Amino acid sequence: MSDTGPTSNSTTTGSGYRVLARKYRPKDFSDLMVGQEPMVRTLTNAFETGRIAQAYMLTGVRGVGKTTTARILARALNYKTPEIDKPTIDLRIPGDHCQAIMEGRHVDVIEMDAASHTGIDDIREIIEQVRYRPVSARYKVYIIDEVHMLSTQAFNGLLKTLEEPPEHVKFIFATTEIRKVPITVLSRCQRFDLRRISAADLVGLFTTILEKEGIPAEQEALSMIARAAEGSARDGLSLLDQAIAHGGGSVLADTVRGMLGLADRARIVDLFEHIVRGDVTAALSEFGAQYEAGANPVVVLTDLADFTHLVTRFKYIPDAADDPSLSEVERLRGREFAESVAVSTLSRIWQMLLKGIPEAENSSRPSGAAEMVLIRLTHAAHLPSPEDAARRLSDLSGGDGQRSAPSPNGGGRAASPSQPPVNARGTEMSTPRVPAGGPTAMLRAVPSPETAQEPLERPALQAAAEPQPEPKVHVRSLEDIGDLCAKNREPVLRARIRQSVHLVKLEPGRLEINLEPDAPKSIVNDLTSKLREWTGITWWVTLSNERGAPTLAQAEEQAKEQRKTDARADPDVAAILAQFPGARIIDVRIRAEEEEDEAAEIAAPAAAESEEGDILPGDDIEL
């Protein structure tokens, strides 16, 4: 989106000042060539070959020129001069209808805002009017802005007319939410996606406009406005208007920085340098100075993230430094950091900033939250990357789970004091000092898939396991754990175990379980601590993907149903059920074990004194 000059009637008059976004609104396709080349090329070919669609759909972010493009397209469809009387994209000479269309007052070009006309009645009015031919123009053009705001009924009412409109009717739709437009409507339109305008193109547009206005400007100030516009020409021109008023007729970097609440880009680069060096004091001091100068803490973190992204791009796209929207400081020092800072470090800074920026935005003390983010960033600068840490631990363990010490003749896997270990960034790593008789590292090198001969054992649990003492209480089943809960007055945990825990595997000191979907995950921690307390040994409680056995409650319910089934098969019970129609078995209760034991004690002497012909154990007894 660009312009070569203001539209007619656009100079400052006594009636009031026209903002730059309206004064320099594009008036033909040549003004749209910057940023929207694919759309202009497609329309050019369509007009030259006479393949003009009955409906167009323009989509893009706010301020990229959707409504302006719709008016230019309506002007091209109705272009007429004494020499030319056909649709064309060559609009350098104003036609009979051009002025009225661009000002939105032509009788045959009807503009409607769907945000305020969302119902079926508004669409029904359009449907009734399309049958009438245009008053003076070639086509009757309907421009519907924010078309995604139409109701479902309105869209459905428009479908038939949109698919087979009269030859003298054209539709042009504009929307920022293309996904909210029904696919049935999209399939009947020729769609154009208006792209975001790059910062370089916006800087060029601002420079051209300011030259025509005779207003001096600093290149750094225009770059800041272009970045803040985020691809929107209208937003950028509105900010430029504000910057001119703020600077008293000139656009200066300091005034724009204060207007936008930005920090100096050079100071952002200094802050980045303090972070990668791990200098917490200098980083906090620099941030405090920027905050006192009026910088927004959230904006400082956002600019820091932008510079991190810029440095990462320089690593892989060196030509990105030629972007005119970049300051000289960003260009030169960004290249230096791209050569010296590892990608893993840049990625870590980026991830931490992505998490830290929302913290600062939602905090009641944004400056304090931003300082805490900076502290985390500088602290992380001293940490080795994961691959460096793994390599160092592998060197210390000798690859076999034991720390290797240098032999008297200089052998062994340990690093020599004269050759300290070096990480991927080329900086020395400090070797941890382990006192004599201290704990032995229980780490083992993980074999690669090509060299592994058998599946890996479960990580670290068995490798780090120490000899367990004899447990105070033996746990052999899930019922035992439930009994321990009852004994130690833990009714809530017992109820959760009964209702939600599926037993997968149980060994001394190790419990694998599966939980019901609605079960709290805190059961694992609760079982770990309670079993250690009750049994006197360390327990590893882990979640498994296997379904496991039924829960205690499910097992009891299954046993209860089985007892009912067995009871129904009993002839006596069956006879009773037949005698009393409608009767059903509610519950089946088994004699208590104490009664069975007592009966066994009474029967034992009789069995001992029995003689030949008496009832012996194993005989069938009919009662």
PLY file of the C-alpha trace (Angstrom):
ply
format ascii 1.0
element vertex 623
property float x
property float y
property float z
element edge 622
property int vertex1
property int vertex2
end_header
0.00 0.00 0.00
1.60 3.17 -1.14
0.69 6.43 -2.79
2.14 8.92 -5.22
0.06 11.84 -4.12
-3.06 12.88 -2.24
-6.50 12.43 -3.71
-8.30 15.48 -4.96
-9.85 17.73 -2.39
-7.32 16.43 0.11
-5.42 19.54 1.02
-5.84 21.26 4.32
-8.75 23.66 4.14
-10.60 25.85 6.50
-13.08 23.03 7.07
-10.53 21.06 9.09
-7.46 18.87 8.92
-7.61 15.53 7.09
-5.62 12.80 8.75
-2.86 11.21 6.72
-4.63 7.84 6.53
-7.49 9.50 4.57
-5.50 12.13 2.77
-3.11 9.58 1.23
-5.56 6.74 0.70
-4.67 4.85 -2.53
-6.84 5.83 -5.49
-5.83 3.29 -8.17
-4.06 -0.05 -8.62
-0.66 1.56 -9.07
-0.85 2.76 -5.46
-1.61 -0.81 -4.33
1.39 -2.34 -6.08
3.50 -2.06 -2.91
2.61 -5.03 -0.72
-0.30 -6.45 -2.77
1.38 -7.43 -6.05
-0.25 -10.91 -6.38
-3.77 -9.50 -6.19
-3.03 -6.70 -8.66
-1.47 -9.17 -11.11
-4.48 -11.50 -10.93
-6.98 -8.68 -11.48
-4.93 -7.30 -14.36
-4.99 -10.62 -16.19
-8.70 -11.14 -15.46
-9.68 -7.71 -16.80
-7.56 -8.08 -19.93
-9.12 -11.46 -20.76
-12.66 -10.46 -19.76
-12.83 -13.15 -17.02
-14.51 -10.96 -14.41
-15.98 -12.80 -11.43
-19.45 -12.06 -10.07
-18.20 -11.81 -6.46
-14.91 -11.03 -4.72
-13.81 -11.77 -1.16
-11.06 -9.53 0.29
-9.50 -10.66 3.55
-6.60 -9.49 5.69
-5.68 -7.85 8.99
-6.96 -4.42 9.89
-5.55 -1.49 7.99
-4.12 -3.29 4.94
-6.61 -1.63 2.57
-9.59 -3.96 2.16
-12.27 -1.25 1.89
-10.02 0.95 -0.24
-9.31 -1.98 -2.56
-13.05 -2.64 -2.83
-13.66 0.96 -3.93
-10.80 0.84 -6.45
-12.22 -2.42 -7.81
-15.69 -0.85 -8.10
-14.11 2.10 -9.90
-12.31 -0.26 -12.31
-15.52 -2.17 -13.06
-17.38 1.07 -13.90
-14.50 2.92 -15.59
-15.61 5.18 -18.42
-13.97 8.05 -20.28
-14.57 9.51 -23.74
-11.84 7.19 -25.05
-12.34 4.05 -22.87
-15.66 2.41 -22.05
-14.83 -0.96 -20.52
-13.53 -2.43 -17.23
-9.82 -1.76 -16.86
-7.14 -1.53 -14.22
-5.47 1.47 -15.89
-7.08 4.25 -13.86
-4.49 6.99 -14.25
-7.02 9.29 -15.92
-10.11 9.88 -13.71
-13.29 8.57 -15.30
-16.88 9.76 -15.17
-17.72 7.82 -12.00
-14.33 7.67 -10.26
-14.63 10.66 -7.95
-18.05 9.72 -6.62
-17.08 6.08 -6.08
-13.89 6.90 -4.18
-15.82 9.31 -1.95
-18.50 6.67 -1.26
-21.43 8.64 -2.70
-22.16 6.94 -6.03
-25.75 5.81 -6.42
-24.83 2.50 -8.10
-22.08 1.53 -5.63
-23.81 0.59 -2.40
-21.62 0.19 0.70
-23.02 -1.64 3.70
-21.44 -2.34 7.08
-22.43 -5.87 8.07
-21.60 -5.10 11.70
-24.71 -2.89 11.91
-26.83 -4.71 9.29
-26.62 -8.34 10.32
-30.16 -9.64 9.80
-32.04 -11.35 7.01
-34.17 -8.22 6.46
-31.12 -6.25 5.33
-30.13 -9.00 2.87
-33.72 -9.32 1.66
-33.64 -5.63 0.75
-30.51 -6.22 -1.35
-32.10 -9.24 -3.04
-35.13 -7.18 -4.01
-33.00 -4.36 -5.45
-30.62 -6.44 -7.59
-33.33 -6.95 -10.22
-33.16 -3.25 -11.17
-30.44 -2.10 -13.54
-27.88 0.56 -12.48
-28.86 4.19 -12.88
-25.74 5.48 -14.65
-22.84 3.07 -14.19
-22.05 -0.20 -15.99
-22.47 -2.39 -12.92
-24.39 -2.11 -9.69
-21.73 -2.97 -7.09
-22.52 -4.02 -3.51
-19.61 -3.59 -1.07
-20.28 -5.38 2.23
-17.65 -4.69 4.88
-17.03 -7.06 7.81
-19.20 -9.64 6.08
-18.44 -12.26 8.74
-20.82 -10.38 11.07
-23.87 -11.45 9.04
-26.18 -13.93 10.72
-26.58 -17.49 9.50
-30.01 -16.67 8.07
-28.58 -13.68 6.22
-25.84 -15.82 4.66
-28.35 -18.45 3.61
-30.61 -15.81 2.08
-27.70 -14.43 0.04
-26.52 -17.77 -1.40
-28.85 -18.07 -4.40
-28.40 -14.47 -5.51
-24.65 -14.74 -4.99
-24.39 -17.85 -7.14
-26.53 -16.54 -10.04
-26.64 -12.75 -9.83
-27.93 -10.64 -12.73
-25.30 -9.65 -15.29
-25.34 -6.04 -14.11
-24.58 -6.85 -10.41
-21.22 -7.46 -8.72
-20.53 -8.23 -5.04
-17.37 -7.27 -3.16
-16.97 -8.55 0.41
-14.34 -7.56 2.96
-13.57 -9.32 6.25
-10.87 -9.70 8.88
-12.28 -13.07 10.06
-12.31 -15.26 6.98
-12.82 -18.43 9.05
-16.22 -17.15 10.23
-17.52 -16.91 6.66
-19.44 -20.08 5.63
-17.67 -22.23 3.07
-20.79 -22.09 0.90
-20.27 -18.33 0.52
-16.50 -18.60 0.02
-16.94 -21.13 -2.78
-18.97 -18.60 -4.76
-16.37 -15.82 -4.48
-12.96 -15.10 -5.94
-10.79 -14.73 -2.86
-7.86 -12.34 -2.39
-5.71 -12.40 0.73
-4.26 -8.95 1.31
-0.89 -9.43 2.94
0.61 -7.59 5.86
2.81 -4.76 4.65
6.45 -5.25 5.55
8.24 -2.78 7.81
10.55 -1.80 4.95
7.58 -0.92 2.71
5.97 1.07 5.52
9.18 3.04 6.07
9.23 3.84 2.36
5.58 4.93 2.48
6.18 7.17 5.48
9.24 8.73 3.86
7.31 9.54 0.68
4.41 11.08 2.57
6.63 13.20 4.83
8.55 14.51 1.84
5.28 15.70 0.30
4.21 17.22 3.60
7.61 18.89 4.06
8.09 17.41 7.52
11.61 16.37 8.66
11.98 12.93 10.19
14.65 10.64 11.57
14.98 7.21 10.00
15.09 5.51 13.39
11.79 7.13 14.35
10.11 5.87 11.18
11.46 2.39 11.84
9.92 2.41 15.33
6.54 3.47 13.94
6.73 0.80 11.21
7.41 -1.93 13.79
4.59 -0.71 16.02
2.14 -0.72 13.07
2.55 -4.51 12.68
1.85 -4.57 8.96
-1.09 -2.13 8.97
-0.71 0.99 6.84
-3.66 2.72 8.50
-2.28 2.09 12.00
1.14 3.29 10.86
-0.22 6.51 9.37
-2.27 7.16 12.51
0.88 6.77 14.62
2.75 9.01 12.20
0.07 11.68 12.62
0.43 11.38 16.38
4.23 11.55 16.18
4.07 14.75 14.10
1.79 16.38 16.66
3.91 15.05 19.54
7.13 16.36 18.00
5.79 19.79 17.11
6.04 19.38 13.34
8.94 16.91 13.15
9.34 13.20 13.74
12.22 12.51 16.13
13.35 9.22 17.60
13.29 10.42 21.22
9.75 11.79 20.97
8.48 8.64 19.22
10.17 6.47 21.84
8.48 8.39 24.63
5.14 8.40 22.79
5.15 4.62 22.33
6.66 3.84 25.73
9.61 2.13 24.06
13.14 1.71 25.29
16.13 2.81 23.27
17.06 -0.02 20.91
20.72 0.45 21.79
19.86 0.04 25.48
17.87 -3.12 24.68
20.98 -4.51 23.03
23.01 -3.59 26.12
20.48 -5.39 28.31
20.72 -8.46 26.06
24.51 -8.42 26.43
24.28 -8.33 30.23
21.90 -11.31 30.13
24.07 -13.55 27.94
27.07 -12.68 30.12
25.11 -13.66 33.22
25.65 -10.27 34.92
22.57 -9.93 37.12
23.59 -6.63 38.72
24.27 -4.91 35.41
21.05 -6.27 33.88
18.89 -5.02 36.75
20.68 -1.67 36.75
20.09 -1.22 33.02
16.43 -2.22 33.32
15.96 0.20 36.23
17.43 3.04 34.17
15.10 2.27 31.28
12.10 2.06 33.61
12.93 5.42 35.17
13.21 6.90 31.68
9.58 5.92 31.02
9.90 2.52 29.34
7.06 0.08 29.89
8.38 -3.14 31.54
6.29 -5.34 29.27
7.52 -3.47 26.20
11.12 -3.92 27.37
10.66 -7.69 27.60
8.88 -7.74 24.23
11.72 -5.76 22.60
14.18 -8.16 24.23
12.31 -11.09 22.67
12.31 -9.33 19.29
16.07 -8.81 19.45
16.56 -12.46 20.45
14.56 -13.50 17.41
16.57 -11.08 15.25
19.90 -12.53 16.39
18.65 -16.05 15.72
17.57 -15.04 12.20
21.00 -13.54 11.54
22.50 -16.95 12.24
20.66 -18.53 9.33
19.74 -15.55 7.11
22.68 -13.09 7.08
20.92 -10.96 4.45
18.22 -10.12 7.03
20.59 -7.41 8.29
19.84 -5.40 5.13
16.31 -4.61 6.36
16.00 -0.79 6.30
13.72 -0.85 9.34
16.66 -1.98 11.51
18.86 0.50 13.31
22.62 0.49 12.85
23.08 -0.79 16.40
20.75 -3.75 15.78
22.44 -4.54 12.50
26.06 -4.48 13.72
25.73 -5.88 17.22
23.10 -8.37 16.15
25.64 -9.90 13.76
28.23 -10.04 16.54
25.88 -11.90 18.87
24.85 -14.24 16.04
28.47 -15.34 15.74
29.16 -15.73 19.47
25.92 -16.96 21.11
24.83 -20.57 20.63
21.43 -21.40 19.19
20.56 -23.41 22.31
21.13 -20.30 24.44
19.02 -18.11 22.15
16.25 -20.70 22.15
16.30 -20.88 25.95
16.12 -17.07 26.25
13.23 -17.01 23.78
11.23 -19.67 25.64
11.76 -18.00 29.01
10.68 -14.62 27.63
7.54 -16.12 26.10
6.59 -17.36 29.58
7.76 -14.20 31.34
5.93 -11.60 29.23
2.41 -12.79 30.22
3.57 -12.87 33.86
4.53 -9.20 33.67
1.32 -8.29 31.82
-0.94 -9.94 34.41
1.02 -8.87 37.47
-0.06 -6.05 39.75
3.63 -5.02 39.81
4.88 -5.28 36.22
8.31 -3.88 37.02
8.93 -6.42 39.78
7.70 -9.27 37.59
9.97 -8.11 34.76
12.97 -8.01 37.12
12.27 -11.57 38.22
12.22 -12.64 34.55
15.58 -10.94 34.01
17.02 -12.68 37.07
15.94 -16.05 35.72
17.44 -15.23 32.33
20.82 -14.18 33.71
20.94 -17.15 36.07
20.24 -19.52 33.18
23.19 -18.04 31.27
25.59 -19.83 33.66
23.91 -23.19 33.16
25.28 -25.58 30.54
23.05 -26.73 27.75
21.41 -30.14 28.23
23.79 -31.81 25.81
26.80 -30.28 27.60
25.51 -31.50 30.96
24.89 -35.00 29.62
28.35 -35.13 28.06
30.00 -33.94 31.28
28.08 -36.45 33.41
29.01 -39.19 30.97
32.68 -38.24 31.33
32.41 -38.24 35.13
30.67 -41.63 35.25
32.95 -43.29 32.72
29.89 -44.48 30.83
29.30 -47.47 33.19
27.49 -45.93 36.12
30.62 -45.36 38.28
32.74 -42.26 38.65
36.12 -42.85 37.03
39.17 -41.38 38.72
42.44 -40.60 36.96
45.06 -43.29 37.46
48.53 -42.40 38.72
49.95 -42.78 35.23
47.47 -40.27 33.83
44.89 -42.74 32.52
41.22 -42.83 33.26
38.23 -40.88 32.02
38.46 -37.85 34.30
39.51 -34.54 32.78
43.01 -33.35 33.44
43.35 -30.30 35.69
45.38 -28.61 32.98
42.60 -29.19 30.44
39.28 -28.15 31.96
36.14 -29.31 30.16
34.69 -26.97 27.56
31.03 -26.65 26.57
29.53 -25.90 23.15
29.89 -22.15 23.62
33.63 -22.43 24.09
33.57 -21.46 27.76
35.13 -23.51 30.53
32.92 -25.59 32.79
33.71 -25.86 36.45
34.32 -29.40 37.68
32.22 -30.23 40.76
34.31 -31.08 43.81
33.26 -34.27 45.59
34.63 -34.83 49.10
36.48 -38.06 49.86
34.15 -40.86 50.77
31.21 -38.94 49.27
28.32 -40.51 47.37
29.06 -42.33 44.15
27.33 -41.15 40.98
24.70 -43.68 39.94
24.45 -42.56 36.31
24.91 -44.77 33.30
25.37 -43.92 29.65
22.24 -44.65 27.61
23.02 -46.91 24.64
21.91 -45.82 21.20
19.12 -47.75 19.45
21.68 -49.22 17.02
23.88 -50.68 19.77
21.22 -51.69 22.26
20.84 -55.47 22.38
17.89 -55.56 24.75
15.25 -53.18 26.06
16.46 -50.59 28.57
15.61 -51.13 32.20
13.36 -48.71 33.96
15.28 -45.46 34.40
17.15 -44.78 37.63
14.70 -46.56 39.92
16.55 -49.86 39.98
19.95 -48.29 39.38
19.58 -45.98 42.33
17.87 -48.49 44.62
19.68 -49.20 47.87
19.26 -52.32 50.07
15.94 -52.01 51.86
15.46 -52.87 55.55
12.92 -55.49 56.58
9.46 -53.86 56.40
7.47 -53.45 59.59
4.30 -54.52 57.76
4.12 -56.76 54.70
1.94 -55.52 51.85
0.90 -58.23 49.40
-2.30 -56.86 47.88
-4.37 -53.76 47.40
-6.66 -55.00 50.17
-3.69 -54.86 52.55
-3.16 -51.20 51.65
-6.85 -50.52 52.28
-6.62 -52.24 55.65
-3.56 -50.10 56.53
-5.57 -46.98 55.68
-8.39 -48.11 57.97
-5.97 -49.03 60.74
-4.18 -45.66 60.55
-7.39 -43.64 60.29
-7.08 -42.50 56.67
-10.70 -42.91 55.49
-10.38 -40.49 52.53
-7.34 -42.26 51.10
-8.99 -45.64 51.68
-12.12 -44.54 49.82
-10.06 -43.25 46.90
-8.09 -46.49 46.71
-11.30 -48.54 46.73
-13.01 -46.47 44.04
-10.18 -45.27 41.74
-7.05 -47.47 41.91
-6.38 -50.39 39.54
-3.49 -52.58 40.66
-1.01 -53.31 37.85
2.00 -54.69 39.71
2.98 -55.03 43.36
6.43 -55.92 44.66
8.15 -55.08 47.95
8.91 -51.38 47.74
7.35 -50.94 44.31
3.74 -50.32 43.30
2.40 -49.75 39.78
-1.17 -48.55 39.46
-3.66 -47.15 36.97
-6.20 -44.53 37.98
-9.76 -43.83 36.93
-10.07 -40.72 34.69
-11.69 -38.65 37.43
-9.24 -39.71 40.16
-6.95 -37.04 41.69
-3.30 -37.49 40.72
-2.32 -36.73 44.32
-3.03 -40.40 45.14
0.46 -41.29 43.92
2.20 -38.91 46.31
-0.13 -39.83 49.17
0.54 -43.54 48.73
4.31 -42.97 48.48
4.52 -41.05 51.75
2.01 -43.16 53.69
3.46 -46.52 52.68
6.93 -45.33 53.65
5.57 -44.23 57.03
3.56 -47.39 57.70
6.00 -50.04 56.44
9.33 -48.39 57.26
10.79 -48.89 53.76
11.01 -46.67 50.67
8.25 -47.17 48.09
8.23 -46.19 44.40
4.64 -45.61 43.30
4.27 -45.08 39.54
1.40 -44.69 37.08
1.10 -47.30 34.33
-0.63 -47.25 30.97
-1.88 -50.80 31.51
-5.49 -51.17 32.66
-4.67 -53.41 35.60
-7.04 -55.34 37.86
-10.50 -54.07 38.80
-10.73 -51.64 41.68
-11.67 -53.02 45.09
-15.16 -51.60 44.72
-15.53 -53.15 41.27
-14.22 -56.51 42.53
-16.71 -56.50 45.41
-19.56 -55.67 43.05
-18.53 -58.49 40.71
-18.37 -60.94 43.63
-21.78 -59.81 44.81
-23.30 -60.36 41.37
-21.67 -63.80 41.21
-23.22 -64.77 44.56
-26.62 -63.69 43.28
-26.16 -65.81 40.16
-25.15 -68.80 42.23
-28.15 -68.32 44.54
-30.57 -68.25 41.60
-29.15 -71.60 40.49
-29.94 -73.18 43.89
-33.11 -75.36 43.59
-34.54 -74.22 46.94
-34.06 -70.54 46.08
-35.50 -71.12 42.63
-38.54 -72.78 44.19
-39.05 -69.82 46.51
-38.80 -67.33 43.63
-41.32 -69.41 41.68
-43.68 -69.51 44.65
-43.61 -65.74 45.06
-43.84 -64.03 41.65
-42.08 -60.65 41.54
-39.67 -61.57 44.28
-36.01 -60.90 43.57
-32.68 -61.41 45.27
-31.41 -58.24 46.91
-28.27 -59.53 48.59
-26.49 -62.76 49.46
-24.65 -62.90 52.75
-22.11 -65.58 53.68
-21.67 -66.82 57.27
-18.90 -65.05 59.14
-15.56 -66.81 59.35
-15.91 -67.00 63.14
-19.06 -69.08 62.81
-17.37 -71.37 60.34
-14.41 -71.82 62.70
-16.73 -72.55 65.61
-18.61 -75.13 63.56
-15.33 -76.71 62.57
-14.28 -76.97 66.25
-17.58 -78.67 67.16
-17.36 -81.08 64.25
-13.73 -82.03 64.88
-14.24 -84.20 68.05
-17.21 -85.95 66.46
-15.12 -86.79 63.44
-12.32 -88.09 65.65
-14.69 -90.38 67.62
-16.54 -91.63 64.56
-16.51 -95.32 63.85
-17.16 -97.32 60.74
-20.55 -96.31 59.32
-20.43 -92.82 60.87
-20.21 -89.59 58.76
-16.68 -88.95 57.69
-15.07 -85.85 56.16
-15.73 -85.76 52.42
-19.13 -87.51 52.59
-22.16 -85.81 51.12
-24.54 -84.62 53.82
-28.20 -83.91 53.12
-29.78 -81.51 55.55
0 1
1 2
2 3
3 4
4 5
5 6
6 7
7 8
8 9
9 10
10 11
11 12
12 13
13 14
14 15
15 16
16 17
17 18
18 19
19 20
20 21
21 22
22 23
23 24
24 25
25 26
26 27
27 28
28 29
29 30
30 31
31 32
32 33
33 34
34 35
35 36
36 37
37 38
38 39
39 40
40 41
41 42
42 43
43 44
44 45
45 46
46 47
47 48
48 49
49 50
50 51
51 52
52 53
53 54
54 55
55 56
56 57
57 58
58 59
59 60
60 61
61 62
62 63
63 64
64 65
65 66
66 67
67 68
68 69
69 70
70 71
71 72
72 73
73 74
74 75
75 76
76 77
77 78
78 79
79 80
80 81
81 82
82 83
83 84
84 85
85 86
86 87
87 88
88 89
89 90
90 91
91 92
92 93
93 94
94 95
95 96
96 97
97 98
98 99
99 100
100 101
101 102
102 103
103 104
104 105
105 106
106 107
107 108
108 109
109 110
110 111
111 112
112 113
113 114
114 115
115 116
116 117
117 118
118 119
119 120
120 121
121 122
122 123
123 124
124 125
125 126
126 127
127 128
128 129
129 130
130 131
131 132
132 133
133 134
134 135
135 136
136 137
137 138
138 139
139 140
140 141
141 142
142 143
143 144
144 145
145 146
146 147
147 148
148 149
149 150
150 151
151 152
152 153
153 154
154 155
155 156
156 157
157 158
158 159
159 160
160 161
161 162
162 163
163 164
164 165
165 166
166 167
167 168
168 169
169 170
170 171
171 172
172 173
173 174
174 175
175 176
176 177
177 178
178 179
179 180
180 181
181 182
182 183
183 184
184 185
185 186
186 187
187 188
188 189
189 190
190 191
191 192
192 193
193 194
194 195
195 196
196 197
197 198
198 199
199 200
200 201
201 202
202 203
203 204
204 205
205 206
206 207
207 208
208 209
209 210
210 211
211 212
212 213
213 214
214 215
215 216
216 217
217 218
218 219
219 220
220 221
221 222
222 223
223 224
224 225
225 226
226 227
227 228
228 229
229 230
230 231
231 232
232 233
233 234
234 235
235 236
236 237
237 238
238 239
239 240
240 241
241 242
242 243
243 244
244 245
245 246
246 247
247 248
248 249
249 250
250 251
251 252
252 253
253 254
254 255
255 256
256 257
257 258
258 259
259 260
260 261
261 262
262 263
263 264
264 265
265 266
266 267
267 268
268 269
269 270
270 271
271 272
272 273
273 274
274 275
275 276
276 277
277 278
278 279
279 280
280 281
281 282
282 283
283 284
284 285
285 286
286 287
287 288
288 289
289 290
290 291
291 292
292 293
293 294
294 295
295 296
296 297
297 298
298 299
299 300
300 301
301 302
302 303
303 304
304 305
305 306
306 307
307 308
308 309
309 310
310 311
311 312
312 313
313 314
314 315
315 316
316 317
317 318
318 319
319 320
320 321
321 322
322 323
323 324
324 325
325 326
326 327
327 328
328 329
329 330
330 331
331 332
332 333
333 334
334 335
335 336
336 337
337 338
338 339
339 340
340 341
341 342
342 343
343 344
344 345
345 346
346 347
347 348
348 349
349 350
350 351
351 352
352 353
353 354
354 355
355 356
356 357
357 358
358 359
359 360
360 361
361 362
362 363
363 364
364 365
365 366
366 367
367 368
368 369
369 370
370 371
371 372
372 373
373 374
374 375
375 376
376 377
377 378
378 379
379 380
380 381
381 382
382 383
383 384
384 385
385 386
386 387
387 388
388 389
389 390
390 391
391 392
392 393
393 394
394 395
395 396
396 397
397 398
398 399
399 400
400 401
401 402
402 403
403 404
404 405
405 406
406 407
407 408
408 409
409 410
410 411
411 412
412 413
413 414
414 415
415 416
416 417
417 418
418 419
419 420
420 421
421 422
422 423
423 424
424 425
425 426
426 427
427 428
428 429
429 430
430 431
431 432
432 433
433 434
434 435
435 436
436 437
437 438
438 439
439 440
440 441
441 442
442 443
443 444
444 445
445 446
446 447
447 448
448 449
449 450
450 451
451 452
452 453
453 454
454 455
455 456
456 457
457 458
458 459
459 460
460 461
461 462
462 463
463 464
464 465
465 466
466 467
467 468
468 469
469 470
470 471
471 472
472 473
473 474
474 475
475 476
476 477
477 478
478 479
479 480
480 481
481 482
482 483
483 484
484 485
485 486
486 487
487 488
488 489
489 490
490 491
491 492
492 493
493 494
494 495
495 496
496 497
497 498
498 499
499 500
500 501
501 502
502 503
503 504
504 505
505 506
506 507
507 508
508 509
509 510
510 511
511 512
512 513
513 514
514 515
515 516
516 517
517 518
518 519
519 520
520 521
521 522
522 523
523 524
524 525
525 526
526 527
527 528
528 529
529 530
530 531
531 532
532 533
533 534
534 535
535 536
536 537
537 538
538 539
539 540
540 541
541 542
542 543
543 544
544 545
545 546
546 547
547 548
548 549
549 550
550 551
551 552
552 553
553 554
554 555
555 556
556 557
557 558
558 559
559 560
560 561
561 562
562 563
563 564
564 565
565 566
566 567
567 568
568 569
569 570
570 571
571 572
572 573
573 574
574 575
575 576
576 577
577 578
578 579
579 580
580 581
581 582
582 583
583 584
584 585
585 586
586 587
587 588
588 589
589 590
590 591
591 592
592 593
593 594
594 595
595 596
596 597
597 598
598 599
599 600
600 601
601 602
602 603
603 604
604 605
605 606
606 607
607 608
608 609
609 610
610 611
611 612
612 613
613 614
614 615
615 616
616 617
617 618
618 619
619 620
620 621
621 622
